[in-house]
Amino acid sequence: MRVLQVGKFYPPDPGGVETGTRQMVETLARLGHDNAVLCFAGRGPYDDGAGPTAVIRAAAWATIASQPLSSEYLLRLADLAPRFDVLHVHCPNPLAAVALWLIRPRARIVLHWHSDVIGKRAFRALVSPFEAWLCRRADLVIGPTEVHLQASNRAALFTGKGAVVPFYVEPGTTSPDRLEPASLAAVRERTGGRRLVFALGRLVPYKGFAVLIEAARRLPDDAVAVIGGGGPLAGELARQIKAAGLGQKVLLAGRIPDAELPAWFAACDVFCLPSVTRAEMFGIVQLEAMAWGKPVVSTAIAGSGVAAVNCHGETGLVVPPGDAPALGAALATLLADDALAARLGQGGRQAVAARYSPEAVAQALGAAYARLDISAPRTL
């Protein structure tokens, strides 16, 4: 099949949805399908001509409620849609919904439901009719977990169309070749050889790092929490650490280069994903920690798939979002019980091998696409 991936942004622009989009492109290519990508131009720089997949990036002239606006995007989609058998639309992307409502393409439509539109009530009300039309028009709806499909406010429109296709751990993630001895030594020096709770992500409110800082009060004296990543809350979080007198318990590492991440995962005793809202719907970073055999402490966010990835008692521990005492207690439990931590870490490795490998994802995506019949295109 000829498949056009219709998304917001695409690597090297960072983000979980962007990574997931690339994984779908690469998986479909391994399954023998031809791909192209239509997205918005982000920060760059880009070298799109170097890869096997054509990537068309449209310039946006404004962004409203996290939605880039671009007349070039609309025109490109109208021009490209007739050339493809399948339009694989990564949601939320309200502009794509409006464009497809106008175009009424004859191709089969696959929705990849990364998330509902969260918050933004006025904007959501404006685009809701177009999104509802697109959900009714879709031939297949893919969710990274069952929760994505069942807890969506569009769940009633997914009946009979849903398929679960998770994301995968990148090949070679835990390869010894990626673990630089100098980086590992630097991590141990920076943490003073203490037990390590590692967290990683953009420093924004929904990541819940303020809760982790408060939870660090309950860590034993021989442990430290390190938060890797940059973002707009860096100054605020630093002030919180100072005001709480937790400078010896919590370190802000800043943005960690990709080449150094294996050392942090290898050195940590526990990985923590303390997110507090449905803006966190999957948490690919959990999979990396699980691949390294590390137990994960995450949160049970209503309507999010995070706790479906990190299964309580199987791959880690799950606590209520925003509950610093519960988060601190869970972290302290794993730091104090080596046998439990090892069992959960091994459970994570097994889960990655069984459900989150490239081969497992290819099997799930191939089965989903096999349900599409492109022999009789239709228009609505």
C-alpha positions as CSV (number, residue, x, y, z in Angstrom):
1,M,0.0,0.0,0.0
2,R,1.0,3.6,-0.5
3,V,0.6,5.3,2.9
4,L,0.8,9.1,3.7
5,Q,1.5,9.8,7.3
6,V,-0.3,13.0,8.2
7,G,1.1,14.4,11.4
8,K,2.1,17.6,13.3
9,F,5.8,17.3,13.6
10,Y,8.4,14.6,12.7
11,P,11.9,13.8,13.9
12,P,14.4,15.3,14.4
13,D,11.8,17.5,16.1
14,P,11.6,15.9,19.6
15,G,8.6,14.4,21.4
16,G,6.8,11.2,22.1
17,V,4.2,11.6,19.3
18,E,7.0,12.4,16.9
19,T,8.9,9.3,17.9
20,G,5.8,7.2,17.6
21,T,5.1,8.5,14.1
22,R,8.6,7.6,13.0
23,Q,8.2,4.2,14.4
24,M,5.0,3.6,12.4
25,V,6.8,4.8,9.2
26,E,9.7,2.4,9.8
27,T,7.4,-0.5,10.8
28,L,5.2,-0.1,7.7
29,A,8.4,0.1,5.5
30,R,9.6,-3.2,7.0
31,L,6.1,-4.6,6.2
32,G,6.6,-3.7,2.6
33,H,4.5,-0.5,2.4
34,D,5.6,2.8,0.8
35,N,5.5,5.8,3.1
36,A,5.6,9.5,2.8
37,V,5.2,12.1,5.6
38,L,3.4,15.4,5.7
39,C,4.0,17.5,8.7
40,F,4.7,21.1,9.9
41,A,8.2,22.5,9.9
42,G,9.5,22.8,13.5
43,R,12.9,23.9,14.8
44,G,15.1,21.8,12.6
45,P,17.7,21.6,11.2
46,Y,16.5,18.9,8.8
47,D,18.3,16.6,6.4
48,D,15.2,14.9,4.9
49,G,16.8,14.0,1.7
50,A,19.2,11.6,3.5
51,G,16.5,9.0,4.4
52,P,14.4,6.6,2.3
53,T,11.1,8.3,3.2
54,A,9.9,11.5,1.6
55,V,9.2,14.1,4.3
56,I,7.2,17.2,3.3
57,R,7.3,20.0,5.9
58,A,4.9,22.8,5.6
59,A,5.7,26.2,7.2
60,A,3.2,27.4,9.8
61,W,2.3,31.1,10.0
62,A,0.8,30.9,13.5
63,T,0.1,28.5,16.4
64,I,-3.2,28.5,18.3
65,A,-3.9,26.2,21.2
66,S,-0.8,24.0,20.3
67,Q,-2.2,23.7,16.7
68,P,0.0,25.1,13.9
69,L,-1.8,26.9,11.2
70,S,-0.6,26.7,7.6
71,S,-2.3,27.2,4.3
72,E,0.7,25.3,2.7
73,Y,-0.2,22.3,4.8
74,L,-3.8,22.4,3.5
75,L,-2.7,22.7,-0.1
76,R,-0.1,20.0,0.2
77,L,-2.6,17.6,1.7
78,A,-5.1,18.3,-1.0
79,D,-2.4,17.6,-3.6
80,L,-1.0,14.5,-2.0
81,A,-4.2,12.7,-0.8
82,P,-5.3,11.3,-4.2
83,R,-1.9,9.7,-4.7
84,F,-2.1,7.4,-1.7
85,D,-4.2,4.3,-0.7
86,V,-4.1,5.1,3.0
87,L,-4.0,8.4,4.9
88,H,-2.5,7.6,8.4
89,V,-3.6,10.6,10.5
90,H,-1.8,11.2,13.8
91,C,-4.3,12.8,16.3
92,P,-4.8,15.3,17.8
93,N,-4.4,17.4,14.7
94,P,-7.5,19.5,14.2
95,L,-6.2,21.2,11.1
96,A,-5.9,17.8,9.4
97,A,-9.5,17.1,10.3
98,V,-10.7,20.3,8.8
99,A,-8.6,19.7,5.7
100,L,-9.9,16.2,5.2
101,W,-13.5,17.3,5.7
102,L,-12.9,19.8,2.8
103,I,-11.0,17.4,0.6
104,R,-13.3,14.3,1.1
105,P,-10.5,11.9,0.0
106,R,-11.2,8.5,-1.5
107,A,-8.4,6.9,0.3
108,R,-8.8,4.7,3.4
109,I,-8.3,6.6,6.6
110,V,-6.4,5.3,9.6
111,L,-6.5,7.4,12.8
112,H,-3.6,7.0,15.2
113,W,-5.2,8.2,18.5
114,H,-2.3,9.5,20.5
115,S,-4.6,11.6,22.7
116,D,-7.8,13.6,22.9
117,V,-7.5,17.4,22.7
118,I,-6.8,18.1,26.3
119,G,-8.1,21.4,27.9
120,K,-8.5,24.3,25.4
121,R,-12.3,24.3,25.8
122,A,-13.1,27.0,23.3
123,F,-10.8,25.6,20.7
124,R,-12.1,22.1,21.3
125,A,-15.6,23.2,20.7
126,L,-14.7,24.9,17.5
127,V,-13.0,21.9,15.9
128,S,-15.2,19.2,17.5
129,P,-17.6,18.8,14.5
130,F,-14.7,18.2,12.1
131,E,-13.0,15.8,14.5
132,A,-16.3,13.9,15.0
133,W,-16.7,13.7,11.2
134,L,-13.2,12.3,10.8
135,C,-13.8,9.7,13.5
136,R,-17.0,8.5,11.7
137,R,-15.2,8.5,8.4
138,A,-12.2,6.5,9.6
139,D,-11.8,2.9,8.6
140,L,-9.4,2.0,11.4
141,V,-8.5,3.6,14.7
142,I,-5.2,2.7,16.3
143,G,-4.4,3.3,20.0
144,P,-1.0,2.7,21.7
145,T,-3.0,1.1,24.6
146,E,-6.5,-0.1,25.1
147,V,-7.0,2.9,27.4
148,H,-6.5,5.3,24.5
149,L,-9.5,3.8,22.7
150,Q,-11.8,3.1,25.7
151,A,-11.3,6.3,27.6
152,S,-11.4,8.7,24.7
153,N,-14.3,11.1,24.5
154,R,-14.7,9.7,21.0
155,A,-14.8,6.1,22.1
156,A,-18.4,5.6,20.9
157,L,-17.2,6.4,17.3
158,F,-14.4,3.8,17.5
159,T,-16.7,0.8,17.9
160,G,-15.6,-2.0,15.6
161,K,-12.7,0.0,14.3
162,G,-10.1,-0.2,17.1
163,A,-6.7,-1.8,17.2
164,V,-4.0,-1.6,19.8
165,V,-0.5,-1.0,18.4
166,P,2.0,0.0,21.0
167,F,5.3,1.8,20.6
168,Y,8.6,-0.1,20.8
169,V,12.0,0.1,22.4
170,E,14.5,1.3,19.8
171,P,16.8,-1.6,18.7
172,G,20.2,-1.5,20.5
173,T,18.9,0.6,23.4
174,T,20.7,-1.5,25.9
175,S,23.7,-2.5,23.7
176,P,27.0,-2.5,25.7
177,D,28.4,-0.5,22.8
178,R,26.2,2.5,23.8
179,L,27.4,2.5,27.4
180,E,30.5,4.7,27.5
181,P,32.6,4.0,30.6
182,A,33.5,7.6,30.9
183,S,29.8,8.6,31.0
184,L,29.1,6.0,33.6
185,A,31.9,7.2,35.8
186,A,30.7,10.8,35.4
187,V,27.2,9.8,36.6
188,R,28.6,8.1,39.6
189,E,30.8,11.0,40.4
190,R,27.9,13.5,40.0
191,T,25.7,11.5,42.3
192,G,28.4,10.7,44.9
193,G,27.9,7.0,44.4
194,R,24.5,7.1,46.1
195,R,21.4,5.1,45.2
196,L,19.8,6.8,42.2
197,V,16.2,7.6,41.3
198,F,16.2,8.9,37.7
199,A,13.5,10.9,36.0
200,L,13.7,12.3,32.5
201,G,11.5,14.7,30.5
202,R,10.7,18.2,29.5
203,L,10.3,20.5,32.5
204,V,6.7,21.4,32.1
205,P,3.8,21.2,34.6
206,Y,2.2,17.9,33.5
207,K,5.4,16.0,34.0
208,G,4.9,16.3,37.8
209,F,8.5,17.0,38.7
210,A,7.4,19.3,41.5
211,V,5.7,16.3,43.1
212,L,8.8,14.2,42.8
213,I,10.8,17.0,44.5
214,E,8.4,16.9,47.4
215,A,8.5,13.1,47.4
216,A,12.3,13.2,47.7
217,R,11.9,14.2,51.4
218,R,11.1,10.5,52.0
219,L,14.1,9.1,50.3
220,P,16.8,7.5,52.5
221,D,20.0,9.4,53.2
222,D,22.0,7.3,50.8
223,A,19.7,8.1,47.8
224,V,19.4,11.0,45.4
225,A,16.8,11.9,42.8
226,V,18.1,13.3,39.5
227,I,15.8,15.0,37.0
228,G,17.1,15.2,33.4
229,G,15.7,17.6,30.9
230,G,15.2,21.2,30.1
231,G,12.1,23.4,29.9
232,P,10.3,26.5,31.1
233,L,10.0,25.3,34.7
234,A,13.7,24.9,35.3
235,G,14.0,28.1,37.4
236,E,10.9,27.4,39.4
237,L,11.9,23.8,40.2
238,A,15.4,25.0,41.2
239,R,13.8,27.5,43.6
240,Q,11.5,24.8,45.0
241,I,14.5,22.6,45.7
242,K,16.4,25.4,47.5
243,A,13.3,26.5,49.5
244,A,12.7,23.0,50.7
245,G,16.4,22.5,51.7
246,L,16.6,19.5,49.3
247,G,19.8,20.5,47.5
248,Q,21.5,17.2,48.6
249,K,18.5,15.1,47.7
250,V,17.4,16.4,44.3
251,L,19.6,17.4,41.3
252,L,18.5,19.1,38.1
253,A,20.8,17.6,35.5
254,G,19.6,19.8,32.6
255,R,19.3,18.4,29.1
256,I,21.2,15.2,28.9
257,P,22.8,14.4,25.5
258,D,21.5,11.2,23.9
259,A,25.0,9.6,24.0
260,E,25.0,10.0,27.8
261,L,21.5,8.6,28.5
262,P,22.5,4.9,28.6
263,A,24.8,5.7,31.5
264,W,22.0,7.3,33.5
265,F,19.7,4.4,32.8
266,A,22.4,1.8,33.6
267,A,23.3,3.6,36.9
268,C,19.9,4.2,38.2
269,D,18.2,1.9,40.8
270,V,14.6,3.1,40.1
271,F,13.1,5.1,37.2
272,C,10.3,7.6,38.0
273,L,7.6,9.0,35.8
274,P,5.6,11.3,38.1
275,S,3.2,12.8,35.5
276,V,0.0,14.3,36.8
277,T,-2.4,14.8,33.8
278,R,-3.6,13.1,30.6
279,A,-1.1,15.1,28.6
280,E,1.1,12.1,29.4
281,M,-0.7,9.3,27.6
282,F,2.0,6.6,27.2
283,G,5.4,7.5,28.4
284,I,7.8,5.9,25.9
285,V,10.7,6.7,28.3
286,Q,9.2,4.0,30.6
287,L,10.0,1.4,28.0
288,E,13.7,2.5,27.9
289,A,13.9,2.0,31.7
290,M,12.2,-1.4,31.5
291,A,14.6,-2.5,28.7
292,W,17.4,-1.7,31.1
293,G,15.8,-3.9,33.7
294,K,14.9,-1.0,36.0
295,P,11.7,-1.0,38.1
296,V,9.5,2.0,37.3
297,V,7.3,4.1,39.6
298,S,4.6,5.9,37.7
299,T,1.1,7.3,38.2
300,A,-2.5,6.1,37.7
301,I,-3.8,9.0,35.6
302,A,-7.4,8.6,34.8
303,G,-7.9,8.1,31.1
304,S,-4.2,7.7,30.4
305,G,-2.3,4.6,29.2
306,V,0.7,5.2,31.4
307,A,-0.3,2.6,34.0
308,A,-1.1,0.1,31.2
309,V,2.6,0.3,30.2
310,N,4.0,0.1,33.7
311,C,1.9,-2.6,35.3
312,H,1.7,-2.4,39.1
313,G,3.4,-5.4,40.7
314,E,4.7,-6.7,37.3
315,T,7.1,-4.1,36.0
316,G,7.0,-1.5,38.8
317,L,4.7,0.3,41.2
318,V,1.9,2.7,40.4
319,V,0.6,5.5,42.7
320,P,-2.1,8.2,42.6
321,P,-1.0,11.3,40.5
322,G,0.0,14.3,42.6
323,D,0.4,12.3,45.8
324,A,3.9,13.1,47.0
325,P,3.8,10.9,50.2
326,A,2.6,7.9,48.1
327,L,5.3,8.5,45.5
328,G,8.0,8.9,48.1
329,A,6.9,5.7,49.8
330,A,7.0,3.7,46.6
331,L,10.4,4.9,45.7
332,A,11.7,4.2,49.2
333,T,10.2,0.7,49.1
334,L,12.1,-0.2,46.0
335,L,15.3,1.3,47.3
336,A,15.0,-0.8,50.4
337,D,13.9,-4.1,48.9
338,D,16.5,-5.3,46.4
339,A,14.7,-8.5,45.7
340,L,11.5,-6.7,44.8
341,A,13.3,-4.2,42.6
342,A,15.1,-7.0,40.8
343,R,11.8,-9.0,40.2
344,L,10.1,-5.9,38.8
345,G,13.1,-5.0,36.7
346,Q,13.1,-8.5,35.2
347,G,9.4,-8.2,34.6
348,G,10.0,-5.0,32.7
349,R,12.6,-6.8,30.5
350,Q,10.1,-9.6,29.8
351,A,7.3,-7.1,28.9
352,V,9.6,-5.3,26.5
353,A,10.5,-8.6,24.8
354,A,6.9,-9.8,24.6
355,R,5.0,-6.6,23.8
356,Y,7.3,-3.7,23.0
357,S,9.8,-5.1,20.6
358,P,9.9,-4.0,16.9
359,E,8.8,-7.5,16.0
360,A,5.8,-7.4,18.3
361,V,4.8,-4.0,17.1
362,A,5.2,-5.0,13.4
363,Q,2.9,-8.0,14.0
364,A,0.3,-5.9,15.6
365,L,0.4,-3.2,13.0
366,G,0.4,-5.7,10.2
367,A,-2.7,-7.4,11.6
368,A,-4.4,-4.0,11.9
369,Y,-3.6,-3.0,8.3
370,A,-4.7,-6.3,7.0
371,R,-8.2,-5.2,8.0
372,L,-8.1,-2.4,5.3
373,D,-9.7,-3.2,2.0
374,I,-8.3,-0.7,-0.6
375,S,-9.9,-2.4,-3.5
376,A,-13.1,-0.3,-3.3
377,P,-12.2,3.3,-2.2
378,R,-15.0,5.4,-1.0
379,T,-16.0,9.0,-0.4
380,L,-18.0,10.6,2.4
